[in-house]
Amino acid sequence: MSVAGGLPRAVERAVVHRCDAFQIFAKNANQWRGRRLPPAEIREFRAKVEAAGLGPIVSHASYLINLATTSPALRRQSMDAMADELDRAEALGLLGVVLHPGCYTRGNQADGLRLIAGGLLELLRQRRRGKTMILLEHTAGQGTALGATFGELASIIATMHHHRRVGVCLDTCHLLASGYDLCSPEGYVETFTQFGRLVGFDRLKVFHLNDSKKPLGSRVDRHEHIGQGCLGLDPFRRIVNDPRFRGLPMLLETPKTEGRPPGVIQVDPLDEKNLNTLRGLIADPPQRMCP
């Protein structure tokens, strides 16, 4: 949900879309530093969330953060930026911060995974009294991006000594692009059997429901509207009716309608279409989902 006009406006947008849960950027995703959040804005955000009965709510970390880098300067910037993301989420009362694990620049995958785990563990140790989780997002595996396999996610979690405040966000587009076959019934079963064995369903805290412009194993991250891409409707029908995922927030990151005034509080026609498509797949009971 857009935060144009201030963070409380995101809550208002979630309400007009009939959401139960939603995701925001707590700062500009393409900048290292964000504006200071005034205490009054934080109070208004939390009050509106409580009044609307919304939750869980998560933020998405800046795309600039790369904790797998071996560059001292970039790592310091990444650590500082992720610390800021966690502190913002804590102040806003969010469930967690969704994070792309990072891309290794030198060395190998194992070195990169250790750097990610070490950095995140350091940040959590500095915030022992906090509640906000780090939610590792499974990636499409473009280039040297880490986190494209369940084994890599499991490695980060294990190196973090299975810290109680580390969870996982699964993105359906990323799953397909990285080589996990969600389309066939057999592939769906095998995908989540592997996830349960390697990571564990207790770690799964959030879904991103996005169709994919690119096919199975493409390793290209391009989101498409629900049912209009290479996934089709069947995988989404299985997910929203899977009892293992009951109660989990399911969040849309599909394309928005272009040319709309950014500060207006009104329904986005494309968001409404995607939400209605997903809601129409639900048998009973309803799941949580939102752009």
TORKOL-4160 file (C-alpha; in steps of 0.2 Angstrom, whole numbers, padded with zeros to 4 digits, m for minus):
291
<pt num="1" X="0000" Y="0000" Z="0000"/>
<pt num="2" X="0006" Y="0017" Z="m0005"/>
<pt num="3" X="0012" Y="0029" Z="0010"/>
<pt num="4" X="0009" Y="0044" Z="m0001"/>
<pt num="5" X="0003" Y="0058" Z="0011"/>
<pt num="6" X="0010" Y="0049" Z="0026"/>
<pt num="7" X="0010" Y="0032" Z="0034"/>
<pt num="8" X="m0008" Y="0033" Z="0041"/>
<pt num="9" X="m0014" Y="0035" Z="0023"/>
<pt num="10" X="m0008" Y="0018" Z="0019"/>
<pt num="11" X="m0020" Y="0011" Z="0032"/>
<pt num="12" X="m0035" Y="0021" Z="0024"/>
<pt num="13" X="m0030" Y="0013" Z="0007"/>
<pt num="14" X="m0030" Y="m0004" Z="0015"/>
<pt num="15" X="m0047" Y="m0001" Z="0022"/>
<pt num="16" X="m0055" Y="0005" Z="0006"/>
<pt num="17" X="m0048" Y="m0011" Z="m0002"/>
<pt num="18" X="m0056" Y="m0022" Z="0011"/>
<pt num="19" X="m0040" Y="m0029" Z="0017"/>
<pt num="20" X="m0035" Y="m0039" Z="0032"/>
<pt num="21" X="m0017" Y="m0036" Z="0031"/>
<pt num="22" X="m0005" Y="m0026" Z="0021"/>
<pt num="23" X="0013" Y="m0021" Z="0017"/>
<pt num="24" X="0022" Y="m0004" Z="0016"/>
<pt num="25" X="0038" Y="0004" Z="0013"/>
<pt num="26" X="0042" Y="0013" Z="0029"/>
<pt num="27" X="0055" Y="0023" Z="0019"/>
<pt num="28" X="0060" Y="0026" Z="0001"/>
<pt num="29" X="0065" Y="0009" Z="m0006"/>
<pt num="30" X="0078" Y="0017" Z="m0017"/>
<pt num="31" X="0087" Y="0028" Z="m0005"/>
<pt num="32" X="0099" Y="0024" Z="0009"/>
<pt num="33" X="0092" Y="0037" Z="0021"/>
<pt num="34" X="0074" Y="0040" Z="0025"/>
<pt num="35" X="0064" Y="0055" Z="0033"/>
<pt num="36" X="0062" Y="0055" Z="0052"/>
<pt num="37" X="0045" Y="0048" Z="0057"/>
<pt num="38" X="0037" Y="0061" Z="0068"/>
<pt num="39" X="0030" Y="0053" Z="0084"/>
<pt num="40" X="0013" Y="0060" Z="0080"/>
<pt num="41" X="0013" Y="0051" Z="0063"/>
<pt num="42" X="0018" Y="0035" Z="0072"/>
<pt num="43" X="0004" Y="0037" Z="0084"/>
<pt num="44" X="m0009" Y="0040" Z="0071"/>
<pt num="45" X="m0003" Y="0025" Z="0061"/>
<pt num="46" X="m0005" Y="0013" Z="0075"/>
<pt num="47" X="m0022" Y="0021" Z="0081"/>
<pt num="48" X="m0029" Y="0019" Z="0063"/>
<pt num="49" X="m0023" Y="0001" Z="0062"/>
<pt num="50" X="m0030" Y="m0004" Z="0079"/>
<pt num="51" X="m0047" Y="0005" Z="0075"/>
<pt num="52" X="m0048" Y="m0004" Z="0058"/>
<pt num="53" X="m0043" Y="m0021" Z="0066"/>
<pt num="54" X="m0029" Y="m0024" Z="0053"/>
<pt num="55" X="m0015" Y="m0036" Z="0054"/>
<pt num="56" X="m0002" Y="m0043" Z="0052"/>
<pt num="57" X="0007" Y="m0028" Z="0044"/>
<pt num="58" X="0024" Y="m0029" Z="0037"/>
<pt num="59" X="0037" Y="m0017" Z="0029"/>
<pt num="60" X="0048" Y="m0021" Z="0014"/>
<pt num="61" X="0066" Y="m0016" Z="0016"/>
<pt num="62" X="0076" Y="m0005" Z="0004"/>
<pt num="63" X="0082" Y="m0013" Z="m0012"/>
<pt num="64" X="0099" Y="m0006" Z="m0009"/>
<pt num="65" X="0103" Y="m0017" Z="0006"/>
<pt num="66" X="0116" Y="m0030" Z="0002"/>
<pt num="67" X="0122" Y="m0040" Z="0018"/>
<pt num="68" X="0131" Y="m0052" Z="0007"/>
<pt num="69" X="0144" Y="m0040" Z="0000"/>
<pt num="70" X="0162" Y="m0040" Z="0004"/>
<pt num="71" X="0164" Y="m0022" Z="0002"/>
<pt num="72" X="0167" Y="m0014" Z="0019"/>
<pt num="73" X="0158" Y="0003" Z="0014"/>
<pt num="74" X="0143" Y="m0006" Z="0006"/>
<pt num="75" X="0141" Y="m0018" Z="0021"/>
<pt num="76" X="0142" Y="m0003" Z="0033"/>
<pt num="77" X="0128" Y="0006" Z="0023"/>
<pt num="78" X="0118" Y="m0010" Z="0022"/>
<pt num="79" X="0119" Y="m0013" Z="0041"/>
<pt num="80" X="0114" Y="0005" Z="0045"/>
<pt num="81" X="0100" Y="0004" Z="0033"/>
<pt num="82" X="0093" Y="m0012" Z="0039"/>
<pt num="83" X="0095" Y="m0006" Z="0057"/>
<pt num="84" X="0084" Y="0009" Z="0052"/>
<pt num="85" X="0071" Y="m0003" Z="0044"/>
<pt num="86" X="0070" Y="m0013" Z="0060"/>
<pt num="87" X="0069" Y="0002" Z="0071"/>
<pt num="88" X="0055" Y="0010" Z="0060"/>
<pt num="89" X="0045" Y="m0007" Z="0060"/>
<pt num="90" X="0047" Y="m0008" Z="0079"/>
<pt num="91" X="0040" Y="0009" Z="0081"/>
<pt num="92" X="0025" Y="0006" Z="0070"/>
<pt num="93" X="0021" Y="m0011" Z="0078"/>
<pt num="94" X="0024" Y="m0021" Z="0063"/>
<pt num="95" X="0026" Y="m0040" Z="0062"/>
<pt num="96" X="0042" Y="m0039" Z="0053"/>
<pt num="97" X="0053" Y="m0032" Z="0039"/>
<pt num="98" X="0054" Y="m0042" Z="0022"/>
<pt num="99" X="0071" Y="m0043" Z="0016"/>
<pt num="100" X="0080" Y="m0049" Z="0000"/>
<pt num="101" X="0094" Y="m0058" Z="0007"/>
<pt num="102" X="0108" Y="m0051" Z="m0004"/>
<pt num="103" X="0120" Y="m0054" Z="m0018"/>
<pt num="104" X="0137" Y="m0061" Z="m0016"/>
<pt num="105" X="0150" Y="m0050" Z="m0025"/>
<pt num="106" X="0166" Y="m0060" Z="m0021"/>
<pt num="107" X="0169" Y="m0077" Z="m0015"/>
<pt num="108" X="0155" Y="m0090" Z="m0016"/>
<pt num="109" X="0138" Y="m0093" Z="m0011"/>
<pt num="110" X="0143" Y="m0101" Z="0006"/>
<pt num="111" X="0153" Y="m0085" Z="0010"/>
<pt num="112" X="0138" Y="m0074" Z="0005"/>
<pt num="113" X="0126" Y="m0084" Z="0016"/>
<pt num="114" X="0138" Y="m0083" Z="0031"/>
<pt num="115" X="0139" Y="m0064" Z="0029"/>
<pt num="116" X="0120" Y="m0062" Z="0028"/>
<pt num="117" X="0117" Y="m0072" Z="0044"/>
<pt num="118" X="0131" Y="m0064" Z="0053"/>
<pt num="119" X="0125" Y="m0047" Z="0049"/>
<pt num="120" X="0107" Y="m0050" Z="0054"/>
<pt num="121" X="0112" Y="m0059" Z="0070"/>
<pt num="122" X="0122" Y="m0044" Z="0075"/>
<pt num="123" X="0107" Y="m0032" Z="0072"/>
<pt num="124" X="0095" Y="m0043" Z="0082"/>
<pt num="125" X="0108" Y="m0045" Z="0096"/>
<pt num="126" X="0108" Y="m0026" Z="0097"/>
<pt num="127" X="0089" Y="m0026" Z="0099"/>
<pt num="128" X="0086" Y="m0040" Z="0111"/>
<pt num="129" X="0070" Y="m0032" Z="0118"/>
<pt num="130" X="0063" Y="m0030" Z="0101"/>
<pt num="131" X="0048" Y="m0040" Z="0094"/>
<pt num="132" X="0050" Y="m0036" Z="0075"/>
<pt num="133" X="0055" Y="m0051" Z="0064"/>
<pt num="134" X="0067" Y="m0052" Z="0050"/>
<pt num="135" X="0057" Y="m0060" Z="0036"/>
<pt num="136" X="0069" Y="m0068" Z="0023"/>
<pt num="137" X="0061" Y="m0067" Z="0006"/>
<pt num="138" X="0064" Y="m0082" Z="m0006"/>
<pt num="139" X="0071" Y="m0074" Z="m0022"/>
<pt num="140" X="0070" Y="m0078" Z="m0041"/>
<pt num="141" X="0089" Y="m0081" Z="m0042"/>
<pt num="142" X="0094" Y="m0068" Z="m0054"/>
<pt num="143" X="0113" Y="m0066" Z="m0056"/>
<pt num="144" X="0121" Y="m0069" Z="m0039"/>
<pt num="145" X="0106" Y="m0067" Z="m0029"/>
<pt num="146" X="0105" Y="m0078" Z="m0014"/>
<pt num="147" X="0090" Y="m0086" Z="m0006"/>
<pt num="148" X="0083" Y="m0094" Z="m0022"/>
<pt num="149" X="0083" Y="m0111" Z="m0014"/>
<pt num="150" X="0075" Y="m0118" Z="0002"/>
<pt num="151" X="0092" Y="m0124" Z="0007"/>
<pt num="152" X="0100" Y="m0107" Z="0006"/>
<pt num="153" X="0086" Y="m0100" Z="0017"/>
<pt num="154" X="0089" Y="m0114" Z="0029"/>
<pt num="155" X="0107" Y="m0111" Z="0030"/>
<pt num="156" X="0105" Y="m0093" Z="0035"/>
<pt num="157" X="0093" Y="m0098" Z="0048"/>
<pt num="158" X="0104" Y="m0112" Z="0055"/>
<pt num="159" X="0119" Y="m0100" Z="0055"/>
<pt num="160" X="0108" Y="m0088" Z="0065"/>
<pt num="161" X="0106" Y="m0102" Z="0078"/>
<pt num="162" X="0088" Y="m0103" Z="0073"/>
<pt num="163" X="0084" Y="m0086" Z="0081"/>
<pt num="164" X="0066" Y="m0084" Z="0085"/>
<pt num="165" X="0064" Y="m0068" Z="0076"/>
<pt num="166" X="0069" Y="m0074" Z="0059"/>
<pt num="167" X="0055" Y="m0080" Z="0047"/>
<pt num="168" X="0052" Y="m0083" Z="0029"/>
<pt num="169" X="0042" Y="m0074" Z="0015"/>
<pt num="170" X="0037" Y="m0085" Z="0000"/>
<pt num="171" X="0034" Y="m0076" Z="m0017"/>
<pt num="172" X="0024" Y="m0087" Z="m0029"/>
<pt num="173" X="0033" Y="m0078" Z="m0044"/>
<pt num="174" X="0050" Y="m0081" Z="m0037"/>
<pt num="175" X="0046" Y="m0099" Z="m0033"/>
<pt num="176" X="0042" Y="m0102" Z="m0051"/>
<pt num="177" X="0056" Y="m0092" Z="m0058"/>
<pt num="178" X="0069" Y="m0101" Z="m0047"/>
<pt num="179" X="0063" Y="m0118" Z="m0052"/>
<pt num="180" X="0050" Y="m0124" Z="m0040"/>
<pt num="181" X="0035" Y="m0131" Z="m0050"/>
<pt num="182" X="0019" Y="m0124" Z="m0042"/>
<pt num="183" X="0009" Y="m0127" Z="m0058"/>
<pt num="184" X="0006" Y="m0146" Z="m0058"/>
<pt num="185" X="m0002" Y="m0155" Z="m0043"/>
<pt num="186" X="0014" Y="m0166" Z="m0041"/>
<pt num="187" X="0025" Y="m0151" Z="m0041"/>
<pt num="188" X="0015" Y="m0141" Z="m0029"/>
<pt num="189" X="0016" Y="m0156" Z="m0016"/>
<pt num="190" X="0035" Y="m0158" Z="m0019"/>
<pt num="191" X="0038" Y="m0140" Z="m0017"/>
<pt num="192" X="0030" Y="m0138" Z="0000"/>
<pt num="193" X="0036" Y="m0155" Z="0005"/>
<pt num="194" X="0054" Y="m0149" Z="0002"/>
<pt num="195" X="0050" Y="m0132" Z="0011"/>
<pt num="196" X="0043" Y="m0141" Z="0026"/>
<pt num="197" X="0058" Y="m0153" Z="0027"/>
<pt num="198" X="0072" Y="m0140" Z="0025"/>
<pt num="199" X="0065" Y="m0124" Z="0032"/>
<pt num="200" X="0049" Y="m0129" Z="0042"/>
<pt num="201" X="0031" Y="m0121" Z="0041"/>
<pt num="202" X="0034" Y="m0113" Z="0058"/>
<pt num="203" X="0046" Y="m0101" Z="0049"/>
<pt num="204" X="0033" Y="m0096" Z="0036"/>
<pt num="205" X="0025" Y="m0079" Z="0041"/>
<pt num="206" X="0020" Y="m0071" Z="0024"/>
<pt num="207" X="0016" Y="m0075" Z="0006"/>
<pt num="208" X="0018" Y="m0063" Z="m0009"/>
<pt num="209" X="0005" Y="m0069" Z="m0021"/>
<pt num="210" X="0011" Y="m0063" Z="m0039"/>
<pt num="211" X="0009" Y="m0072" Z="m0056"/>
<pt num="212" X="0025" Y="m0072" Z="m0066"/>
<pt num="213" X="0028" Y="m0065" Z="m0084"/>
<pt num="214" X="0042" Y="m0078" Z="m0086"/>
<pt num="215" X="0042" Y="m0097" Z="m0085"/>
<pt num="216" X="0048" Y="m0111" Z="m0074"/>
<pt num="217" X="0066" Y="m0109" Z="m0070"/>
<pt num="218" X="0069" Y="m0093" Z="m0079"/>
<pt num="219" X="0077" Y="m0085" Z="m0064"/>
<pt num="220" X="0069" Y="m0068" Z="m0070"/>
<pt num="221" X="0058" Y="m0059" Z="m0057"/>
<pt num="222" X="0044" Y="m0051" Z="m0067"/>
<pt num="223" X="0027" Y="m0050" Z="m0058"/>
<pt num="224" X="0011" Y="m0052" Z="m0068"/>
<pt num="225" X="m0008" Y="m0050" Z="m0063"/>
<pt num="226" X="m0016" Y="m0065" Z="m0055"/>
<pt num="227" X="m0020" Y="m0079" Z="m0068"/>
<pt num="228" X="m0013" Y="m0069" Z="m0082"/>
<pt num="229" X="0005" Y="m0076" Z="m0082"/>
<pt num="230" X="0015" Y="m0093" Z="m0082"/>
<pt num="231" X="0007" Y="m0098" Z="m0065"/>
<pt num="232" X="m0011" Y="m0097" Z="m0070"/>
<pt num="233" X="m0025" Y="m0099" Z="m0057"/>
<pt num="234" X="m0023" Y="m0117" Z="m0051"/>
<pt num="235" X="m0008" Y="m0113" Z="m0039"/>
<pt num="236" X="m0016" Y="m0099" Z="m0031"/>
<pt num="237" X="m0032" Y="m0109" Z="m0029"/>
<pt num="238" X="m0022" Y="m0122" Z="m0020"/>
<pt num="239" X="m0013" Y="m0109" Z="m0009"/>
<pt num="240" X="m0028" Y="m0100" Z="m0003"/>
<pt num="241" X="m0037" Y="m0116" Z="0002"/>
<pt num="242" X="m0022" Y="m0125" Z="0009"/>
<pt num="243" X="m0025" Y="m0128" Z="0028"/>
<pt num="244" X="m0006" Y="m0126" Z="0032"/>
<pt num="245" X="m0007" Y="m0108" Z="0027"/>
<pt num="246" X="m0023" Y="m0103" Z="0035"/>
<pt num="247" X="m0022" Y="m0086" Z="0044"/>
<pt num="248" X="m0006" Y="m0081" Z="0035"/>
<pt num="249" X="m0005" Y="m0064" Z="0027"/>
<pt num="250" X="m0006" Y="m0065" Z="0008"/>
<pt num="251" X="0000" Y="m0049" Z="0000"/>
<pt num="252" X="m0001" Y="m0043" Z="m0018"/>
<pt num="253" X="0014" Y="m0035" Z="m0027"/>
<pt num="254" X="0005" Y="m0035" Z="m0044"/>
<pt num="255" X="0006" Y="m0019" Z="m0056"/>
<pt num="256" X="m0004" Y="m0004" Z="m0051"/>
<pt num="257" X="m0015" Y="0007" Z="m0062"/>
<pt num="258" X="m0004" Y="0020" Z="m0070"/>
<pt num="259" X="m0008" Y="0039" Z="m0070"/>
<pt num="260" X="m0018" Y="0040" Z="m0054"/>
<pt num="261" X="m0015" Y="0054" Z="m0042"/>
<pt num="262" X="m0003" Y="0047" Z="m0029"/>
<pt num="263" X="m0011" Y="0056" Z="m0014"/>
<pt num="264" X="m0029" Y="0050" Z="m0017"/>
<pt num="265" X="m0038" Y="0038" Z="m0006"/>
<pt num="266" X="m0048" Y="0027" Z="m0018"/>
<pt num="267" X="m0049" Y="0009" Z="m0024"/>
<pt num="268" X="m0036" Y="0005" Z="m0038"/>
<pt num="269" X="m0045" Y="m0004" Z="m0051"/>
<pt num="270" X="m0031" Y="m0017" Z="m0054"/>
<pt num="271" X="m0029" Y="m0020" Z="m0036"/>
<pt num="272" X="m0047" Y="m0023" Z="m0035"/>
<pt num="273" X="m0047" Y="m0035" Z="m0050"/>
<pt num="274" X="m0033" Y="m0045" Z="m0043"/>
<pt num="275" X="m0040" Y="m0046" Z="m0025"/>
<pt num="276" X="m0057" Y="m0051" Z="m0032"/>
<pt num="277" X="m0049" Y="m0065" Z="m0043"/>
<pt num="278" X="m0041" Y="m0072" Z="m0027"/>
<pt num="279" X="m0056" Y="m0070" Z="m0016"/>
<pt num="280" X="m0066" Y="m0079" Z="m0029"/>
<pt num="281" X="m0054" Y="m0094" Z="m0027"/>
<pt num="282" X="m0057" Y="m0096" Z="m0009"/>
<pt num="283" X="m0068" Y="m0110" Z="m0003"/>
<pt num="284" X="m0069" Y="m0108" Z="0016"/>
<pt num="285" X="m0063" Y="m0100" Z="0027"/>
<pt num="286" X="m0056" Y="m0084" Z="0020"/>
<pt num="287" X="m0037" Y="m0080" Z="0020"/>
<pt num="288" X="m0029" Y="m0064" Z="0023"/>
<pt num="289" X="m0022" Y="m0055" Z="0007"/>
<pt num="290" X="m0019" Y="m0037" Z="0001"/>
<pt num="291" X="m0009" Y="m0027" Z="m0011"/>
